[in-house]
């Protein structure tokens, strides 16, 4: 099948393992031959940078999924979660929750977290040095963001090992193709996660000002916007959302970043020779292997997409899959987009989104990526792969399931 046929025959509901392992050839074909692609179910998949940005910024685009998620999830726990969380709501609900959360992500609060991040990373690196051989994902990339977001929400140590599995099941249910078994497991994950958080919330209500941990949780419980507080459902579901989003994307960024450097030895040497490149390197990792590959929007009015030579009107009511991973490799925006350049400037990548729905934790994620990858590369100057890496096989989120390495 040639590139044009690949684009013409693409259907997001029929993607296979080849796409999950490496979606970028398909993205390239779609950008070239069918950048506003209509799937068999009537939804659209957009892959050009300018179109994806337009979908994030246009007032005729909605993030509310109350109608679209019901056929997939029924009325069960997954539906309650995904239609109550920050990311799948429009104003005024989105505005109210975002304002409550924003207090925990101010520059001052993030500056206070930096020494905590440094301390956690140093401890992890000491343990890895003793091991010699380890898995970058489970032994390192997941550990830092899980600790940070769990601290911010006050999750006790004995429950933290459950978070990644919950996240995989709940976020994995958002993929275009999900088995009935995986949907069922996602429902169970929300059912188990909810009572755990309800217990934490009840304890924090008893001690409003107590403890160093759980500051975000306190903001959500006691904060008011226009005299209103979050409902009990909104409170629990947005805690689940923060715990999932707060560690998933950062873990993928760290794992993907280290993997990219292993694959690109010249860029690895370049970063070791000039550690000041770490900030632009993190931006490049976000561009090249975007942790969130595919987002979604719904048109509330007719909106025109495409190039000046090939305009396509997506009609009101249509569901749109936004190709973030494809947009970040659009040659109309990025020079040599299929190559890694850790000093790339400018780099207008949109891995964290753009507009009113930009990821609230994007600054924290960048700080964690800077510290975790920078210190790792410095600590282990002789690093090599020790087996085959494997991506976790989800379409919307791209990250590694395993990355075995040995340090000398």
C-alpha positions, 0 to 999 in steps of 0.5 A: 500500500502506497502513502496515498492509499494509506491515507485514503483507507485510514479509519481510526476505529480500525487501527492495528498494531503497526499504527500503535507501534509507530503512528508517524508514517500514517500521520505523514500520509494523512497530512499529505493526501487527506489532512481533514480525513473523514472516518467511516463513523462520520468523525474527522481526523485532522493532522495539520498543525494549523488545523489542530491549533484552530480546533483548540482555539475556535469558539465553535469547538466544544470539549463537552463529551456528555453526549458522545461518551454515553454510547461507549461507556453507558451510564457507568463509572467511566462515564461519570468520571470522564464527563465530570473531569476538567478536561471534558467540560466547557465553561462555566464548569471548566472555568470554575474547576480550573480557578480552584486548581490554579492556586496550587500551580502558581509560580511561587508554589512550583518554586517551592516544589523544586527542592522536593523534586530534586530530593526525590530524584537524587534518592531514585538515582542512588537506588538505580546506581546500586541496581546497575540494570533496571527498567527506566519506566517502572523504576524511574520515570513513573516514580517521580511524578507519582510521588509529586502528585500524590503529595499534592493530593495527600495520597498515603504511601500505601495506596500509591502503587495502585495509581499507575494501573488505575491510570492505564485502565481509566485513560486507556478507555479513551482510545478509539478502539477499546475491548469490552473487557477493557471498558469493564476494567476501566469501570472497576478502576473508577469504582475502586479509586473513588472510595479511596479518595472519598476517605481522604476527602473525609479525613481532610474535612476533619482537619482543614489546615492540617498536614504539609501534604494535600494542598491541592485537595484542600483547595478543591474541598474548601475553595469557592468560586462565586460562592459555590464549591465543587459537588461531591461528584465533581470533587472526587472525579477531578481528584482522579483526573489530576492523579491520572494526568499528573503522572501519566504525561510526565512519566511518558515524557521522561521515558520517551526522552531517555529513549530518544537520547539512547536512539540518538547518540549524537544528541546524547553526547551533545546534551552531556557536553552542554547541560544547559540544553536541557530545557530545549531538549525537553521541548524537543522530546515533547514534540518528537514523541508527544505524550498525548498524541490524539485529543478530541473536540466537537464542532458546535457550528460549521468550521472550515479546515484545510489549506487554501487549495483544499478547504473542508467544512466540518459540520456542526455536531461532528466529532473531531480527533485532533492529531497532536502527535502529527501536528508536532511533526508538520514540515510546514512548521518544523524544519526536518521534523523527523529528526531530533534536534535538542537545541531546536529554536523556535519550537512551537510544539503543542504537546500540552495543548493550547488555548483555554484548555492548555494543560494546567500542569505543563510548567510542573511537567517541564520542571520534572522533565528538566530535573529527571532527564538532566540528572539522569544523563549526568549521573550515568555517562555510560548508559546502554540499552539492555533489551528491547523497549516496548510502547504501551500500545495506546493510540491517544497516549504515547509512552513506553511500557518498558525500557531496560538499560544497564549503567556502567 
